[in-house]
C-alpha cells in the first residue's frame, strides 16, 4: 500500500460527531442566541431619539447633495423620494419630523449654512 494512501474505517466504526457529547457541550458552552429573552421595553425617549436620528441623516444627505452640486429643489425631491421609499414597505406612517414641509426646511437651512461657491 502506498505511503500516502489513507485508510478510512468502515461506516459502522465511525462515530457521529453530532451525537457524541452534544448535551454535555451545550451545558458547558452558552449560546445567547439559543435562549429567548424578553425584549426590553421601549422608553418614551426612544421615539424622540429615532426622530433625531432621521433628522440628522437628512441633514447629512442634504450636505452631500450640496457638495455634489445639486440645486435645492432637486435635493428636496431626492430626500422626499428617499423617505418615501424608507417607509413604503413597513406599512407605518412616517414619523412626525419627516413631513415634506420639514424636509424642505432641512434642505434650505443646510444650504444656507454652506459657504457660497
C-alpha positions in Angstrom: 0.0 0.0 0.0 1.4 3.5 -0.9 2.5 5.7 2.0 0.1 8.5 1.1 -3.0 6.3 1.0 -5.4 7.0 3.8 -7.2 4.2 5.5 -10.9 5.0 6.0 -12.6 2.9 8.6 -15.9 1.3 7.7 -19.1 3.4 8.4 -20.0 1.3 11.4 -16.7 2.1 13.1 -17.0 5.8 12.6 -18.7 7.9 15.3 -21.3 10.5 14.7 -19.7 13.8 16.0 -23.1 15.4 16.4 -24.3 12.7 18.8 -21.1 12.5 20.7 -21.4 14.6 23.8 -23.8 17.2 22.4 -25.8 17.7 25.6 -22.6 18.0 27.6 -21.2 20.5 25.1 -24.4 22.6 25.2 -24.3 22.7 29.0 -20.6 23.7 29.0 -20.9 26.4 26.4 -23.6 29.0 26.4 -25.0 30.5 23.2 -27.1 33.6 24.0 -29.0 33.4 20.7 -30.4 30.0 21.6 -32.2 31.2 24.6 -35.1 33.6 24.2 -35.4 36.5 26.5 -38.0 39.2 26.9 -37.5 42.2 24.7 -36.5 45.4 26.6 -39.4 47.8 27.0 -39.3 50.8 24.8 -38.7 54.0 26.6 -40.5 57.3 26.0 -37.3 58.9 24.7 -36.9 56.2 22.0 -39.3 58.0 19.6 -37.5 61.3 20.1 -34.1 59.7 19.6 -35.3 58.0 16.5 -36.7 61.3 15.1 -33.4 63.0 15.8 -31.6 60.2 14.0 -33.8 60.6 10.9 -33.3 64.4 11.0 -29.5 64.0 11.3 -29.5 61.6 8.4 -31.5 64.1 6.3 -29.1 66.9 7.2 -26.1 64.8 6.2 -27.7 63.8 2.9 -28.6 67.4 2.2 -25.0 68.4 2.8 -23.9 65.6 0.5 -26.2 66.9 -2.3 -24.9 70.4 -1.7 -21.3 69.2 -2.2 -22.3 67.3 -5.3 -23.7 70.5 -6.7 -27.5 69.6 -6.6 -29.8 72.6 -6.6 -32.1 72.8 -3.5 -35.2 71.8 -5.5 -33.6 68.6 -6.7 -32.1 67.8 -3.2 -35.6 68.2 -1.7 -37.1 65.9 -4.3 -34.4 63.3 -3.8 -34.8 63.4 0.0 -38.6 63.1 -0.2 -38.3 60.1 -2.5 -35.7 58.5 -0.1 -38.0 59.0 2.9 -41.0 57.7 0.9 -39.0 54.6 -0.1 -37.8 54.0 3.5 -41.4 53.8 4.9 -43.3 52.3 2.0 -42.8 48.6 2.9 -43.3 49.0 6.6 -46.9 50.0 6.3 -46.4 52.6 9.0 -46.7 56.3 8.6 -43.7 58.5 8.6 -42.5 59.8 11.9 -43.7 63.2 12.8 -40.5 65.0 11.9 -40.4 63.8 8.3 -43.1 65.7 6.5 -42.5 67.1 3.1 -42.5 70.7 4.6 -39.9 69.8 7.2 -37.7 68.1 4.6 -37.8 71.3 2.6 -36.8 73.3 5.7 -33.9 71.0 6.5 -32.5 71.3 3.0 -32.9 75.1 3.0 -31.2 75.5 6.4 -28.4 73.1 5.3 -27.9 75.0 2.1 -27.9 78.4 3.9 -25.1 77.2 6.3 -22.8 76.3 3.5 -20.3 78.8 2.0 -21.2 80.3 -1.4 -19.4 78.7 -4.3 
